[in-house]
Amino acid sequence: MTMVQRKSGASVHTELPGPRSRALLDAQATVESSARTYPRSAPIAIARGDGAYVEDADGNRFLDFLSGAGVLALGHNHPALVAAARAQLEVESHALDFPTPAKHEFTRRLLGFLPPAMQGRTKIQFCSPTGADAVDAAVKLCKTATGRDEVIAFQGAFHGSTQSTIALSGLRAPKEHLRNLNPGVSFFPFSYCLRCPLGLEPATCSTNCGQYLTKVLTDPNGGVRRPAAAIIELVQGEGGVIPARAEFVRELRETTSRLNIPLIVDEVQSGAGRTGTWFAFEQYGIVPDVVVASKAIGGGHPAAVILYDARLDTWAPGAHTGTFRGNQVAFAAGSALMEVIERDGILHHVRRVGSFLRANLDALQARHPSLLAEVRGLGLILGVEFRSVGDVSASEVADRVRAAALKRGLLFEPAGRDGSVARFLPPLNVTFDEAREALAIFGAAVAEVAEAVMG
């Protein structure tokens, strides 16, 4: 695989935040809403990016295992993507939903990445450039096609923060002060076996989650009407990097197919090669009815689509629109992304370096079993869940490890219940040397916190 030559090595030489970052953070706090999140857990002001690294306003350099929450599939400023975007800017940047050469090429490449069972039967809808809008479009499509109005979602899910998509998401806190959320959403257990939602042993949890769903939907007294759709992340991202168990997914697909319930797979974070296949559902041996894709597919620029079985295409003209659904720069950069991924064997690389990271994180967990509860993930979406230690909660342990890693030059994001999971989303072309550097920093941070909380 051809790798881009980059500077290397994290380097932090100031307290965090440094003085220039502090000034920008203070200015931000003065004028931006209190809904801002990332600079609270990682108090830095980013000045520039280069491959797998970012540099803050004080010249500190961090290995970026956040990657724009998964948007930057090939890291910061990949030359092929920059060139494609720059060239497209000189031609056309916005064209609503008119056909264009850039859009045609993007569509051709994206549909070409689908597995054979979906070739020739899949339609595409371009949405406004957020995953939440694409989720909304997917649900609207299924409601229109089925004439039904209820939706099945899963505990721990995250499908967006808009008024409609937050109703499909598991976290209660953002909903507590809201009224009149979309009705008709039924939440079912997700196969999170470390914390089994049914209170069962891990060996049986995943099977019983699926069986419970089937029994409720087929029981005349189950209380849930046949829905318009079921929506699922096969790897819950915000929920804590939890891959669904294969038995659970197969049961879900068999039941939804048998009852003619369209299955929506949300691949906003897990798509575009993140798990080692173009879409995560390919690893489960299923064919969904609708796929939601966003984040990385625009090559670092805003884009969102739904890919769906042609039998569902019952929309009238204008049934779902969006002013920025014709982002030509995203189409050009997204096409370049797909070309690089195919040309450079990136999916194979994701599986190799992902296995390397996973094995070393497993070894770290074995050295600190009282602090690290579980390592999990697929490809290059990986999570480490922390345990509570005495009076120190799991979320506080996670926060201490994150801060200890940041001061050493590793940037990652907390996720999961109470922020108790370290989530790693490195660039898909991260090198083995960069992976080793991340492991060394994270291991040192864990050791520091272990010594502090366990004595």
C-alpha positions in Angstrom: 0.0 0.0 0.0 1.3 3.5 -0.9 1.6 5.6 2.2 1.8 9.4 2.2 5.1 10.8 3.6 4.4 12.8 6.8 6.0 14.3 9.7 6.0 11.9 12.6 5.7 11.9 16.4 3.5 13.5 19.0 5.1 16.3 21.0 3.5 18.3 23.8 5.7 21.1 25.3 3.2 23.3 27.1 0.6 22.8 29.8 -2.8 22.1 28.3 -4.3 24.3 27.2 -1.3 26.4 26.2 -1.7 30.2 26.2 -2.7 30.7 22.6 -5.2 27.8 22.8 -6.5 29.2 26.1 -7.2 32.6 24.4 -9.2 30.9 21.6 -11.0 28.6 24.0 -12.0 31.7 26.1 -13.2 33.6 23.1 -15.2 30.5 22.0 -16.8 30.3 25.4 -17.9 33.9 25.1 -19.7 33.7 21.8 -20.5 30.0 21.2 -23.4 28.1 22.7 -23.0 25.9 25.7 -23.8 22.9 23.6 -20.2 22.7 22.4 -18.6 19.4 23.4 -15.2 18.4 22.1 -13.1 21.3 23.5 -14.5 20.4 27.0 -13.0 16.9 27.0 -9.9 17.9 25.0 -9.1 21.6 25.8 -7.0 22.5 22.8 -7.5 24.9 19.8 -6.6 23.2 16.6 -4.5 25.2 14.1 -3.7 22.6 11.4 -3.7 19.0 10.5 -1.2 16.7 8.7 -2.0 13.0 8.1 -2.7 11.3 11.4 -1.6 14.4 13.5 -3.1 17.7 14.5 -1.2 20.7 15.8 -2.7 23.2 18.3 -2.3 26.9 18.4 0.7 26.6 20.7 2.6 24.1 18.4 1.8 21.0 20.4 1.4 18.0 18.1 -1.1 15.2 18.8 -1.7 11.8 17.3 -5.3 12.1 16.2 -7.4 9.0 17.0 -10.6 11.0 16.7 -10.3 11.9 12.9 -13.2 14.4 13.0 -15.4 11.8 14.6 -14.7 9.5 11.7 -15.1 12.1 8.9 -11.4 12.1 7.9 -11.0 8.5 6.7 -7.5 9.2 5.3 -6.5 11.7 7.9 -5.9 15.4 7.5 -5.2 16.9 4.1 -4.6 13.8 2.1 -3.0 15.1 -1.2 -5.3 13.2 -3.5 -8.5 14.4 -1.8 -7.1 18.0 -1.6 -6.3 18.0 -5.3 -9.8 16.6 -6.2 -11.6 19.2 -4.1 -9.4 22.1 -5.4 -10.0 21.1 -9.0 -13.8 20.8 -8.5 -13.9 24.2 -6.8 -12.7 25.7 -10.1 -15.5 23.9 -12.0 -18.7 23.9 -9.9 -19.4 23.7 -6.2 -23.2 23.5 -5.9 -25.8 22.1 -8.3 -28.8 21.1 -6.2 -29.9 17.7 -7.5 -29.1 18.3 -11.1 -26.9 15.6 -12.7 -23.3 16.5 -13.0 -20.1 14.6 -14.0 -18.9 14.8 -10.4 -22.1 13.4 -9.0 -22.3 10.7 -11.7 -18.8 9.5 -10.9 -19.4 9.5 -7.1 -22.6 7.5 -7.6 -21.0 5.0 -9.9 -18.2 4.4 -7.5 -20.4 4.2 -4.4 -22.9 1.8 -5.9 -19.9 -0.2 -7.2 -18.8 -0.8 -3.6 -22.1 -2.6 -2.7 -22.1 -6.4 -2.4 -23.3 -8.4 -5.5 -26.7 -9.1 -3.8 -27.5 -5.3 -3.9 -26.1 -4.6 -7.4 -28.7 -3.5 -9.9 -31.5 -3.2 -7.3 -30.3 -0.2 -5.2 -31.4 3.4 -5.6 -29.7 6.4 -4.0 -31.1 9.5 -2.4 -28.9 12.5 -1.8 -29.7 14.2 1.4 -28.7 17.4 3.2 -25.1 16.9 4.3 -25.6 15.3 7.8 -26.1 11.8 8.9 -29.2 12.9 10.9 -30.9 14.2 7.8 -30.2 10.9 6.0 -31.6 8.9 9.0 -34.7 11.1 8.8 -35.0 10.4 5.1 -34.6 6.7 5.6 -37.5 6.7 8.1 -39.7 8.8 5.9 -39.0 6.5 3.0 -40.1 3.4 4.9 -43.2 5.1 6.3 -44.2 6.2 2.8 -43.5 2.7 1.3 -45.3 0.7 4.0 -48.0 3.0 5.1 -47.1 2.3 8.7 -45.9 4.8 11.3 -44.0 3.1 14.1 -40.3 2.5 14.3 -38.1 0.0 16.2 -34.9 1.3 17.6 -32.3 -0.2 20.0 -31.1 0.7 23.5 -27.7 2.5 23.3 -28.3 3.7 19.8 -27.4 7.2 18.5 -28.9 8.3 15.2 -28.6 12.1 15.5 -29.5 15.1 17.6 -32.3 16.6 15.6 -35.9 16.7 16.9 -36.8 13.6 14.9 -33.6 11.6 15.2 -33.1 12.1 18.9 -36.3 10.2 19.3 -34.6 7.2 17.8 -31.5 7.5 20.1 -31.2 5.7 23.4 -29.6 8.4 25.6 -32.3 9.9 27.8 -30.6 13.1 29.0 -30.9 15.2 25.8 -34.6 14.3 25.7 -35.6 15.1 29.3 -36.4 18.8 28.6 -37.9 18.2 25.2 -41.6 17.8 24.4 -43.5 16.4 21.5 -40.7 14.1 20.2 -41.7 11.9 17.3 -44.1 9.3 18.7 -44.2 5.6 17.9 -40.6 4.6 18.7 -40.2 1.3 20.6 -36.8 0.5 22.0 -35.5 -3.1 22.2 -32.4 -4.6 23.8 -29.1 -4.5 21.9 -26.6 -7.3 22.4 -24.3 -5.4 24.8 -23.2 -8.5 26.6 -20.9 -6.9 29.1 -23.9 -5.1 30.5 -26.7 -7.5 29.4 -29.9 -5.5 29.1 -31.9 -8.7 30.0 -29.7 -9.5 33.0 -28.5 -12.8 31.5 -25.1 -14.4 31.2 -23.0 -13.3 28.2 -23.1 -16.8 26.6 -26.9 -16.5 26.1 -27.5 -12.7 26.0 -27.1 -12.2 22.3 -29.4 -15.0 21.3 -32.1 -13.9 23.8 -32.0 -10.3 22.7 -33.0 -11.4 19.2 -35.5 -13.9 20.4 -37.1 -11.3 22.6 -37.7 -9.0 19.6 -39.2 -11.8 17.6 -41.5 -12.9 20.4 -42.8 -9.3 21.0 -43.4 -8.7 17.3 -45.2 -12.0 16.7 -47.2 -12.1 20.0 -50.8 -10.8 19.5 -50.5 -9.4 23.0 -47.0 -8.1 22.5 -48.2 -4.5 22.5 -46.1 -3.4 19.5 -47.8 -2.9 16.1 -46.0 -3.9 13.0 -43.6 -1.0 12.4 -42.6 0.9 9.3 -39.0 0.1 9.9 -36.4 -1.1 12.3 -33.2 0.9 12.5 -29.9 -0.3 13.9 -26.1 0.5 14.1 -24.3 -2.8 13.7 -21.5 -1.1 15.7 -22.9 1.3 18.2 -20.4 4.3 18.1 -21.6 6.9 20.6 -23.1 4.0 22.6 -19.6 2.7 23.4 -18.1 0.9 20.3 -20.3 -2.1 20.7 -20.5 -4.5 17.7 -23.7 -6.4 17.5 -23.5 -10.1 18.0 -23.9 -12.1 14.8 -26.7 -14.3 16.2 -28.6 -11.2 17.2 -28.3 -9.6 13.8 -29.3 -12.8 11.9 -32.4 -13.2 14.1 -33.3 -9.5 13.5 -32.9 -9.8 9.7 -34.8 -13.1 9.5 -37.7 -11.6 11.6 -37.9 -8.3 9.8 -37.8 -10.0 6.4 -40.5 -12.5 7.4 -42.8 -9.8 8.7 -42.0 -7.4 5.8 -40.4 -4.8 8.0 -37.8 -2.7 6.2 -34.4 -2.9 8.0 -32.4 0.3 8.1 -28.7 0.0 8.8 -27.1 3.2 10.1 -23.5 3.2 8.7 -22.9 6.8 9.3 -19.8 6.1 11.5 -19.1 2.5 10.6 -19.2 2.9 6.8 -16.6 3.9 4.2 -14.2 1.1 5.2 -14.0 1.9 8.9 -14.6 -1.7 10.0 -12.4 -3.4 7.3 -15.2 -3.9 4.8 -16.8 -1.0 3.0 -20.0 -1.4 5.1 -20.1 -3.2 8.5 -23.2 -5.2 7.4 -21.1 -7.1 4.9 -19.5 -8.9 7.9 -22.8 -10.1 9.2 -24.0 -11.8 6.0 -27.2 -9.8 5.7 -28.7 -7.6 3.0 -30.4 -4.5 4.6 -33.3 -2.7 2.9 -31.9 0.8 3.5 -28.3 1.9 4.3 -27.5 5.3 5.7 -24.1 6.7 4.9 -22.5 10.1 5.7 -19.3 11.3 7.6 -16.4 9.9 5.6 -18.1 9.4 2.3 -17.5 13.0 1.2 -13.8 12.8 1.5 -13.8 15.2 4.4 -16.6 17.4 3.0 -20.3 17.2 4.0 -22.3 14.6 2.2 -25.0 12.1 3.2 -27.0 9.5 1.3 -29.4 6.7 1.7 -29.0 3.5 -0.4 -32.2 1.5 -0.6 -34.0 -1.3 -2.4 -35.8 -0.1 -5.4 -39.1 -1.6 -4.3 -39.3 1.1 -1.6 -39.0 3.9 -4.1 -42.6 5.2 -3.8 -41.7 8.8 -3.1 -43.3 11.7 -5.1 -41.0 14.4 -6.5 -39.8 16.6 -3.7 -40.7 14.2 -0.9 -37.3 14.7 0.5 -35.1 17.7 -0.4 -32.2 19.7 0.9 -30.5 22.8 -0.5 -27.0 21.3 0.0 -27.6 17.9 -1.3 -25.7 18.8 -4.4 -22.3 19.4 -2.8 -20.0 18.9 -5.8 -16.8 19.3 -3.8 -17.8 16.4 -1.6 -18.6 14.3 -4.6 -15.2 14.9 -6.1 -13.3 14.4 -2.9 -15.5 11.3 -2.1 -14.7 9.8 -5.5 -11.0 10.4 -4.8 -11.4 8.7 -1.4 -12.9 5.6 -3.0 -10.3 5.5 -5.6 -7.5 5.6 -3.0 -9.2 3.0 -0.8 -9.4 0.6 -3.8 -6.0 1.4 -5.3 -4.0 1.2 -2.1 -5.7 -1.8 -0.6 -6.9 0.2 2.4 -9.6 -2.2 3.5 -7.0 -5.0 3.8 -4.7 -2.6 5.7 -7.6 -1.6 8.1 -8.1 -5.3 9.0 -4.3 -5.8 9.6 -3.6 -2.7 11.7 -7.0 -3.1 13.4 -6.0 -6.6 14.5 -2.6 -5.3 15.6 -4.2 -2.6 17.8 -6.8 -5.0 19.1 -4.3 -7.6 20.1 -2.2 -5.1 22.0 -5.2 -3.5 23.7 -6.3 -7.0 24.8 -2.8 -7.5 26.3 -3.1 -4.2 28.1 -6.5 -5.2 29.4 -5.0 -8.5 30.7 -2.3 -6.4 32.6 -4.9 -4.1 34.1 -8.1 -6.3 34.5 -9.2 -4.3 37.6 -9.2 -1.1 35.5 -10.1 -2.2 32.0 -13.4 -4.1 31.7 -13.4 -4.9 28.0 -11.8 -4.2 24.6 -14.0 -4.4 21.5 -14.6 -3.2 18.0 -14.2 -4.0 14.3 -11.4 -2.9 12.1 -10.4 0.7 13.1 -13.3 1.5 15.3 -12.1 0.3 18.7 -13.3 0.9 22.3 -11.9 0.2 25.7 -14.4 0.2 28.6 -13.2 1.1 32.0 -14.3 -0.2 35.4 -15.1 1.7 38.6 -12.4 1.4 41.2 -13.4 1.9 44.8 -15.0 5.4 45.0 -13.7 6.3 41.5 -16.4 5.8 38.9 -15.7 4.3 35.5 -16.4 7.6 33.9 -13.9 9.4 36.1 -11.3 6.7 35.4 -11.9 7.2 31.6 -11.6 11.0 32.0 -8.3 10.6 33.9 -6.9 8.3 31.3 -8.0 10.6 28.5 -6.3 13.6 30.2 -3.2 11.6 30.8 -3.1 10.5 27.2 -3.7 14.0 25.9 -0.8 15.5 27.8 1.4 12.9 26.2 0.0 13.7 22.7 -2.9 11.3 22.0 -6.3 12.6 21.1 -9.4 10.3 21.4 -13.0 10.6 22.3 -15.0 9.3 25.3 -18.1 7.4 24.5 -20.6 4.9 26.0 -22.6 4.9 29.2 -21.5 7.8 31.3 -18.5 8.4 29.0 -16.8 5.2 30.4 -15.3 4.1 27.1 -12.2 5.3 25.2 -13.2 5.3 21.5 -10.4 5.1 18.9 -11.1 6.3 15.3 -7.7 6.6 13.7 -7.3 7.3 10.0 -7.8 4.2 7.9 -4.3 4.6 6.5 -2.7 4.9 9.9 0.7 3.3 9.8 2.0 0.6 12.1 4.5 3.0 13.6 1.7 5.4 14.4 -0.3 2.6 15.9 2.6 1.6 18.1 3.0 5.3 19.2 -0.7 5.4 20.2 -0.4 2.1 22.1 2.6 3.4 24.0 0.9 6.6 25.0 -2.3 5.0 25.9 -0.5 2.3 27.9 1.4 4.9 29.8 -1.7 6.8 30.6 -3.5 3.7 31.9 -0.5 2.8 34.0 -0.4 6.3 35.5 -4.1 6.2 36.4 -3.9 2.7 37.7 -1.2 3.6 40.1 -3.1 6.7 41.3 -6.5 5.0 41.9 -5.3 1.5 43.0 -2.1 2.5 44.9 
